[in-house]
């Protein structure tokens, strides 16, 4: 049974992400917690009346949201809510630190044309700080059972990632595409490794080269008609932190299908 968190700010994008999370939960089974974290201006941070007023308004909005979406919940699945003052990324780090949360599903106003604005977004902050898998749902990203999953990677995929991705697709997965970025030789050891963890699934190995990696990934996703794109966020070394952003940072602004981001070594 999956334990899923879906943060909301009551925007249309986050409402779409909630509907996505419910549909996903209906396929997987489990419990969904819908969260809203609010902040009040620093000048009024010690004003209890202001805090109570903002919290009461948020709780009212949350109840309306749950009333509208509870009928979507399948038999046997459960949902509750949490409204709390604090920073969204801070609170999600706290809620997930004990390892009992399997997945976060959240929306993002993804647009390559708004990169400078969105780089400070809540979704970006959560991805950078929370260590559990995060599915980022773009506007209009309706849930489709995961029949085709593209896993874009630079190195051999860790066993934990393979097991998690295959569990998401256990009811519907037809094919898993490994899209390696850069040169790679698909030697027997690599094939044997993937066979060990994916013996029940059909998969194929591909690679893309060139400077415009993100365009290549997006074109491949469109070409195969993928339902989910998976990317691994790895720790960057000192020079990369100074001069570059990771592929997952940029992909967040271009993916037109839901993006699952997992943390690697």
Secondary structure, DSSP 4 states (H G I P E B T S, - for coil): -EEEEEE--SSHHHHHHHHHHHHHHHHH-EEEEEEEEE---GGGTT-HHHHHHHHHHHHHHHHHHHHHHGGGSPTT-EEEEEEEES-HHHHHHHHHTTS---EEEEEE---GGGHHHHTTSHHHHHHHH--SEEEEEETT------SEEEEEESSPPPHHHHHHHHHHTTTT--EEEEEEES-----HHHHHHHHHH-TTS-EEEEEE-SS-HHHHHHHHHHHHT-SEEEEEE----HHHHHH---HHHHHTTT-SS-EEEEE--
